[in-house]
Structure formats: C-alpha cells, structure tokens
Amino acid sequence: MAGSTRLPPTPRPRRRRAIVFWVAIACLLAVVVEVGAVTNVFGLGSLLGSKGGSSSPGAGPNPYDENITSVTGAIVFSQKVDPFPQLNGASLCSQCPVAPTVDSSTDPAIAVLWVYFYVTYSGENYTTISNFTLTTSGGQNPTLFVLLGVFTGPYFSEPATLLGFSPGTTYEVGLHIDATSIPYDGPSGYQLTFHVTSP
C-alpha cells in the first residue's frame, strides 16, 4: 500500500481573517500617521527643529511659508460721523489667511500680496483719503511688509496718492504689498494694518 501524502496544515478561517484584519489596521494607522506628520495635524511641527517649524526652512523670501492672517483698515478722520466704515477696524482681506506669492522676476525674489476690497463714502460733502501707510503687527518689525501702492479698479494700473469721494462714491481698491524676506513667526502669522487719513 502506497504511503499517503501529508498536506501542510492550513490556518483556520477565523485565524486568517484576524491576521488580514490586523494587517489592514496597521496599514491604515501608518497612512494616518504619515499624513498627520506631513500636514502637521497633530501639532508635531512645533516639536521639530530649533525654530518650531519645519526642521529646515525652504528657499526664497518666505522660507517658513508664513501666512498673512489679516489686513485691517484704520482711519483717522475729522468728521463727527465716520464716513468710511470699511476702513475703521474692518477686515479688508477676504482671502486671509493667505501666504504671499513669490515674484521671481526680481533679483532677489520678493514675496508679494494683493488685497482687494471696496470702499464706499457715506458722507454728504466731497472728501478725500490719503497718507496711505502699512504696519505689520505680527513679529518684531513693524515695517516688514511694504505698501508698494494703492490702486483702483477696474484696471489697477497706476498707484494713487489720494482718492477723492463724492457722496455715494464706491471704489474697488487694491493694495500691492511686498516683503523681501519673511522671518519665522510661528503659527500666529502676520497681521497687517492699512492706515489712511481723511480731513
């Protein structure tokens, strides 16, 4: 009588399912941890590197990918009633928080941001706004971001030093802002204030 061939033992179906289940769980956890580390979902970025951001900065004028978190209007006016409510503590940056773009056409490259908003005059007599300046609230340098010009729509082609308003006039305004180098400021980013005066 010929000897019988012994087949290798096969794992039980339950055991096989359990192994597949735990392998799937391990793969899923690996993906979640990797995505979380790359996107800083778990706040691990503050633990990496000496500056609390990425372990090494990138290149260009914004090496730490800092954001502009807000651009706020601030007006000094002589009238009893504020004729420009959009410029009195209101947010002017609808896209904030936003990282400036890099303009490589200059040498060295600069970080550039355009902010667009509308200004409506609610007063009764002709008036103007002028003395446009910009200050940086975040960080330690109030002149870190520079106001290159105040432009009006629809073409935004020429900077204006003064805007005149008749009653009910509305301008679409564009602020052209740049910075030559943006240092690390942690997760708080930078807050900008657009200053104007009205007689």
Order of alpha helices (4+ residues) and beta strands (2+ residues): alpha-beta-beta-beta-beta-beta-beta-beta-beta
